[in-house]
């Protein structure tokens, strides 16, 4: 996609000749504040909130901001290529939309709106297990576009196997297994409002439509929704899983498996030894362990340890195009974008998600060019000072 992403800025300027300006800020770091003003405190707090006092989320941002780009001059950057090979598929840019659950609390278009926006730009959409829309409906909204499925690995093996079978039948090509959420962390913004969407049956769509889950209920969901919620809470997480248990997932999934939440090189090596295909270097955006190492600080060690054996992806703290540049230079193959697209969805539905994707990739394209790189493949530690 030569030059396509950066051209978005000229589209904005040309539209401005008729008096039109973007509906949302082009500085994506402003979206959270805007969402705080326009949307309900419970939903925004659920998305923006963090573990403990928020120190891990701040560390994520500090770790990226601390790295500085070193531009190089007099290089031919007239034509640029942001495409990248990830897990055996060619992506138009090193970006996927991260799995974020319960999106109906932000906008009625929910996961389907975000998925349609991703599909329109060729960006993979990763559907959360805890979505407010069943996986089959989201797949239908995306057509033939690239989609991955994120698994919260619960305690009921029959439900897990059923989820994987449904995802495979619905065209999800990569399994992303979140390891860092066997339990919910201490999240003061949610606790202060006693706000947990799952208790109201939001974020449970995949469970309530699953035959294995419903087989464990005494009554259909619509006859006793409270019992269904309690059953969901009882099987959602499992703090007893260990590395040998990955064999069960491999038995039920014949495509790539990526483990999300890896921060230690030894865990990355164990993932490779277990036959996994990739890892996401992530601390869940600061939402799980207060005081955790910043994801960007963990990234170089993991890339060095397993970059020749696994696909290394990254999330936690990505807000701008230069953040993406830095993550790639530190060893990531691609990044997962979370909160910014969720704010975009909340503020303007599918169009808001599209705006976020285009802004991020236009800024990445321009940062790449102005730093003397014509391809993301040339980024490495020497691109940073």
C-alpha positions as CSV (number, residue, x, y, z in Angstrom):
1,X,0.0,0.0,0.0
2,X,2.4,2.6,-1.3
3,X,1.8,6.0,0.2
4,X,-1.9,5.3,0.9
5,X,-1.9,5.8,4.6
6,X,-0.1,9.2,4.7
7,X,-2.5,10.5,2.0
8,X,-5.1,10.8,4.7
9,X,-3.7,14.1,5.9
10,X,-4.2,15.6,2.4
11,X,-7.7,14.3,2.4
12,X,-8.4,16.1,5.6
13,X,-6.8,19.3,4.2
14,X,-8.8,19.1,1.0
15,X,-12.0,18.6,2.9
16,X,-11.2,21.6,4.9
17,X,-11.5,23.7,1.7
18,X,-15.2,23.2,1.9
19,X,-15.3,24.0,5.7
20,X,-15.3,20.4,6.8
21,X,-13.1,19.4,9.7
22,X,-12.7,15.9,11.3
23,X,-15.4,14.9,13.8
24,X,-12.8,13.6,16.2
25,X,-9.3,14.8,17.1
26,X,-6.4,13.7,15.0
27,X,-4.3,13.6,18.1
28,X,-5.4,10.2,19.4
29,X,-4.2,11.0,22.9
30,X,-7.1,13.4,23.3
31,X,-9.8,10.8,22.8
32,X,-9.8,9.6,26.4
33,X,-10.6,13.0,27.8
34,X,-13.2,13.6,25.2
35,X,-14.8,10.3,26.0
36,X,-14.8,11.2,29.7
37,X,-16.9,14.3,28.9
38,X,-19.3,12.7,26.5
39,X,-19.9,9.2,27.7
40,X,-21.2,7.7,30.9
41,X,-18.7,7.4,33.9
42,X,-19.3,3.7,34.4
43,X,-18.5,2.6,30.8
44,X,-15.6,5.0,30.4
45,X,-14.2,4.1,33.8
46,X,-14.4,0.4,32.8
47,X,-12.3,1.0,29.7
48,X,-9.9,3.6,31.1
49,X,-9.5,2.1,34.5
50,X,-6.4,0.2,35.7
51,X,-5.1,-2.0,38.4
52,X,-4.3,-0.2,41.6
53,X,-3.3,3.4,41.3
54,X,-2.7,3.2,37.6
55,X,1.1,3.1,37.9
56,X,1.5,0.3,35.4
57,X,-0.4,2.2,32.7
58,X,1.7,5.3,33.4
59,X,4.8,3.2,33.2
60,X,3.7,1.8,29.8
61,X,3.4,5.3,28.4
62,X,6.7,6.5,30.0
63,X,8.6,3.5,28.6
64,X,7.5,4.4,25.1
65,X,8.0,8.1,25.5
66,X,11.5,7.6,27.0
67,X,12.6,6.0,23.7
68,X,13.5,8.6,21.1
69,X,13.6,8.3,17.3
70,X,16.8,9.1,15.5
71,X,15.9,10.4,12.0
72,X,18.2,9.7,9.1
73,X,18.6,12.0,6.1
74,X,18.9,11.8,2.3
75,X,17.3,8.4,1.9
76,X,14.8,7.7,-0.9
77,X,11.4,7.5,0.9
78,X,9.1,8.5,-1.9
79,X,7.5,5.1,-1.9
80,X,6.9,3.3,1.4
81,X,5.6,-0.1,2.3
82,X,4.0,-0.7,5.6
83,X,3.0,-4.3,4.9
84,X,4.3,-7.1,7.1
85,X,4.2,-10.9,7.3
86,X,2.5,-12.0,10.5
87,X,1.8,-15.7,11.3
88,X,1.8,-16.7,7.6
89,X,-0.5,-13.9,6.4
90,X,0.4,-10.6,4.7
91,X,-1.1,-7.6,6.5
92,X,-1.2,-4.1,4.9
93,X,0.2,-2.6,8.0
94,X,1.7,-3.8,11.3
95,X,-1.5,-3.4,13.2
96,X,-4.4,-5.4,14.6
97,X,-7.3,-4.2,16.8
98,X,-6.8,-5.7,20.2
99,X,-9.5,-7.8,21.9
100,X,-11.7,-5.6,24.1
101,X,-14.9,-7.0,25.6
102,X,-18.3,-5.6,26.4
103,X,-18.2,-3.0,23.6
104,X,-21.9,-2.4,23.7
105,X,-21.4,-0.3,26.9
106,X,-19.6,2.2,24.6
107,X,-21.8,2.2,21.5
108,X,-24.8,0.2,20.1
109,X,-22.7,-0.9,17.1
110,X,-20.5,-2.7,19.6
111,X,-18.1,-5.3,18.3
112,X,-19.7,-5.4,14.8
113,X,-19.0,-1.8,14.2
114,X,-15.4,-2.1,15.2
115,X,-15.0,-5.2,13.2
116,X,-16.5,-3.6,10.0
117,X,-14.1,-0.7,10.4
118,X,-11.1,-3.0,10.7
119,X,-12.3,-5.1,7.7
120,X,-12.6,-2.0,5.5
121,X,-8.9,-1.1,6.1
122,X,-7.6,-4.7,6.0
123,X,-6.6,-4.7,9.6
124,X,-7.2,-7.9,11.6
125,X,-9.9,-7.7,14.2
126,X,-9.4,-9.8,17.4
127,X,-12.8,-10.6,18.9
128,X,-12.9,-11.0,22.7
129,X,-14.4,-14.0,24.3
130,X,-16.2,-11.5,26.5
131,X,-17.9,-9.7,23.6
132,X,-21.4,-8.4,23.8
133,X,-22.1,-9.8,20.3
134,X,-21.9,-13.5,19.4
135,X,-18.8,-14.5,17.4
136,X,-20.9,-15.7,14.5
137,X,-22.6,-12.3,14.1
138,X,-19.2,-10.5,14.1
139,X,-17.9,-12.9,11.5
140,X,-20.9,-12.2,9.3
141,X,-20.3,-8.5,9.6
142,X,-16.7,-8.9,8.4
143,X,-17.3,-11.0,5.3
144,X,-14.0,-12.6,4.3
145,X,-11.8,-10.2,6.2
146,X,-9.0,-11.3,8.5
147,X,-10.3,-12.1,12.0
148,X,-8.7,-13.7,15.1
149,X,-10.4,-15.0,18.2
150,X,-9.2,-14.2,21.8
151,X,-9.9,-16.8,24.4
152,X,-10.3,-16.2,28.1
153,X,-9.2,-19.7,29.2
154,X,-11.8,-20.8,31.7
155,X,-12.3,-23.8,33.9
156,X,-14.8,-25.7,31.8
157,X,-13.1,-27.7,29.1
158,X,-16.3,-28.5,27.2
159,X,-17.1,-24.8,26.9
160,X,-13.5,-24.0,25.8
161,X,-13.6,-26.7,23.1
162,X,-17.0,-25.5,21.9
163,X,-15.7,-21.9,21.7
164,X,-12.8,-23.1,19.6
165,X,-15.0,-25.1,17.3
166,X,-17.4,-22.2,16.8
167,X,-14.6,-19.8,16.1
168,X,-13.0,-22.1,13.5
169,X,-16.3,-22.6,11.8
170,X,-16.8,-18.9,11.7
171,X,-13.5,-18.2,9.9
172,X,-11.4,-16.9,12.8
173,X,-7.9,-17.9,11.7
174,X,-5.6,-17.2,14.7
175,X,-6.2,-18.1,18.4
176,X,-5.0,-15.5,20.9
177,X,-5.0,-16.9,24.4
178,X,-5.0,-14.3,27.3
179,X,-2.8,-15.7,30.1
180,X,-2.8,-12.7,32.5
181,X,-6.5,-12.7,33.6
182,X,-7.2,-15.9,35.6
183,X,-8.7,-13.4,38.1
184,X,-9.8,-9.8,37.8
185,X,-7.4,-7.4,39.4
186,X,-8.2,-4.7,42.0
187,X,-9.6,-1.9,39.9
188,X,-10.6,1.1,42.0
189,X,-12.5,2.9,39.3
190,X,-14.9,0.0,38.8
191,X,-15.0,-0.9,42.5
192,X,-15.9,2.7,43.6
193,X,-19.0,2.5,41.3
194,X,-19.6,-1.2,41.9
195,X,-19.6,-1.4,38.1
196,X,-19.1,-4.8,36.5
197,X,-21.0,-5.3,33.2
198,X,-20.9,-9.1,33.4
199,X,-23.3,-9.0,36.4
200,X,-25.9,-7.5,34.1
201,X,-25.3,-10.1,31.4
202,X,-23.2,-7.8,29.2
203,X,-20.1,-9.4,27.7
204,X,-21.6,-12.8,28.0
205,X,-23.0,-13.2,24.4
206,X,-20.6,-16.0,23.4
207,X,-21.4,-17.9,26.6
208,X,-25.1,-17.5,26.6
209,X,-25.3,-18.7,22.9
210,X,-23.0,-21.7,23.5
211,X,-24.5,-25.1,23.6
212,X,-21.9,-26.5,26.1
213,X,-22.5,-23.5,28.4
214,X,-26.2,-23.8,28.2
215,X,-26.0,-27.6,28.9
216,X,-24.8,-26.6,32.4
217,X,-27.9,-24.6,33.2
218,X,-30.9,-25.9,35.0
219,X,-33.1,-23.4,33.0
220,X,-32.7,-21.6,29.7
221,X,-30.9,-18.2,30.0
222,X,-34.1,-16.2,29.4
223,X,-35.9,-18.0,32.2
224,X,-33.2,-17.4,34.8
225,X,-30.7,-14.9,33.7
226,X,-29.2,-14.5,37.2
227,X,-28.4,-18.2,37.3
228,X,-26.7,-17.9,33.9
229,X,-24.6,-15.0,35.1
230,X,-23.5,-16.9,38.2
231,X,-22.6,-19.9,36.1
232,X,-20.6,-17.7,33.8
233,X,-18.7,-16.2,36.7
234,X,-18.0,-19.6,38.1
235,X,-16.2,-20.8,34.9
236,X,-14.8,-17.6,33.4
237,X,-11.2,-17.8,34.8
238,X,-9.0,-20.6,36.0
239,X,-5.9,-19.8,38.1
240,X,-4.8,-23.5,38.0
241,X,-3.7,-23.7,34.4
242,X,0.0,-24.6,33.8
243,X,2.2,-24.9,30.7
244,X,1.3,-28.6,30.0
245,X,-2.3,-27.6,29.7
246,X,-1.6,-25.9,26.4
247,X,-1.7,-29.3,24.8
248,X,-5.5,-29.2,25.2
249,X,-5.7,-26.0,23.2
250,X,-3.5,-27.4,20.5
251,X,-5.6,-30.5,20.3
252,X,-8.7,-28.3,19.5
253,X,-7.1,-25.7,17.3
254,X,-5.1,-26.4,14.2
255,X,-4.2,-22.8,13.3
256,X,-1.6,-20.4,14.8
257,X,-1.8,-20.0,18.6
258,X,-0.5,-16.8,20.2
259,X,-0.1,-16.3,24.0
260,X,-1.0,-12.9,25.3
261,X,0.4,-11.4,28.5
262,X,4.0,-12.6,28.3
263,X,6.6,-10.3,30.0
264,X,9.5,-12.6,30.9
265,X,11.9,-14.1,28.4
266,X,11.7,-17.5,30.2
267,X,7.9,-17.6,29.7
268,X,8.5,-16.7,26.0
269,X,10.9,-19.6,25.7
270,X,8.4,-22.0,27.4
271,X,5.8,-20.8,24.8
272,X,8.2,-21.7,22.0
273,X,9.0,-25.1,23.6
274,X,5.3,-25.8,23.9
275,X,4.8,-25.4,20.2
276,X,3.1,-22.0,20.2
277,X,3.4,-19.7,17.2
278,X,3.7,-16.3,18.9
279,X,3.4,-14.2,22.0
280,X,2.0,-10.8,22.7
281,X,4.2,-8.8,25.0
282,X,1.6,-7.2,27.2
283,X,0.6,-6.3,30.7
284,X,-3.1,-5.9,29.7
285,X,-2.6,-2.2,29.3
286,X,-1.9,-1.8,33.0
287,X,-5.2,-3.4,34.0
288,X,-4.0,-6.6,35.8
289,X,-0.8,-6.2,37.9
290,X,-0.2,-2.9,39.7
291,X,3.5,-2.2,39.7
292,X,4.2,-4.5,36.7
293,X,7.1,-3.9,34.4
294,X,6.3,-1.7,31.5
295,X,5.5,-3.7,28.4
296,X,8.0,-1.7,26.2
297,X,10.7,-2.4,28.7
298,X,10.0,-6.1,28.5
299,X,9.8,-6.2,24.7
300,X,13.6,-6.1,23.7
301,X,14.5,-9.0,26.0
302,X,11.7,-11.2,24.7
303,X,12.4,-10.3,21.1
304,X,16.1,-11.3,21.7
305,X,15.1,-14.5,23.4
306,X,12.6,-15.9,20.9
307,X,12.4,-13.6,17.9
308,X,13.8,-16.3,15.7
309,X,11.3,-18.9,17.0
310,X,8.1,-17.0,17.6
311,X,6.1,-14.1,16.1
312,X,6.5,-11.3,18.7
313,X,3.6,-8.9,18.9
314,X,3.1,-6.0,21.3
315,X,0.4,-4.1,23.1
316,X,0.0,-1.9,26.2
317,X,0.5,1.9,25.8
318,X,0.2,2.3,22.0
319,X,-1.4,5.7,21.3
320,X,0.4,7.2,18.3
321,X,2.1,6.4,15.1
322,X,5.5,7.0,16.7
323,X,4.6,4.5,19.4
324,X,4.1,1.9,16.7
325,X,7.5,2.9,15.1
326,X,9.2,2.4,18.5
327,X,7.6,-0.9,19.2
328,X,8.7,-2.3,15.9
329,X,12.2,-0.9,16.4
330,X,12.3,-2.7,19.8
331,X,11.5,-6.0,18.2
332,X,7.8,-6.4,17.7
333,X,6.5,-7.7,14.4
334,X,3.2,-5.8,14.7
335,X,1.2,-4.1,17.5
336,X,-2.3,-4.5,18.9
337,X,-4.2,-1.2,19.4
338,X,-6.8,-1.2,22.3
339,X,-8.2,1.8,24.1
340,X,-8.0,4.4,21.3
341,X,-10.2,2.5,19.0
342,X,-12.7,1.8,21.8
343,X,-12.9,5.6,22.5
344,X,-13.4,6.2,18.8
345,X,-16.2,3.7,18.8
346,X,-17.8,5.2,21.8
347,X,-17.7,8.7,20.3
348,X,-18.7,8.0,16.7
349,X,-19.4,4.3,16.1
350,X,-17.8,2.5,13.2
351,X,-16.8,5.8,11.7
352,X,-14.9,6.6,14.9
353,X,-12.9,3.4,14.7
354,X,-12.1,4.0,11.1
355,X,-10.9,7.5,12.0
356,X,-8.6,6.1,14.7
357,X,-7.1,3.4,12.3
358,X,-6.4,5.9,9.6
359,X,-4.9,8.5,11.9
360,X,-2.6,6.0,13.5
361,X,-1.4,4.6,10.3
362,X,-1.0,7.9,8.5
363,X,1.1,9.1,11.4
364,X,3.2,5.9,11.3
365,X,3.7,6.3,7.6
366,X,4.8,9.9,7.9
367,X,7.1,9.1,10.9
368,X,8.6,6.3,8.9
369,X,9.3,8.5,5.9
370,X,10.6,11.5,7.9
371,X,12.9,9.2,9.8
372,X,14.5,7.9,6.6
373,X,12.8,4.5,6.3
374,X,10.9,3.3,3.3
375,X,9.7,0.0,5.0
376,X,8.9,-1.2,8.4
377,X,11.2,-4.1,7.8
378,X,14.3,-1.8,8.2
379,X,13.4,-0.8,11.8
380,X,15.7,-2.0,14.5
381,X,17.3,-0.8,17.7
382,X,19.6,1.6,15.8
383,X,16.5,3.6,14.8
384,X,16.2,4.7,18.4
385,X,18.5,6.8,20.5
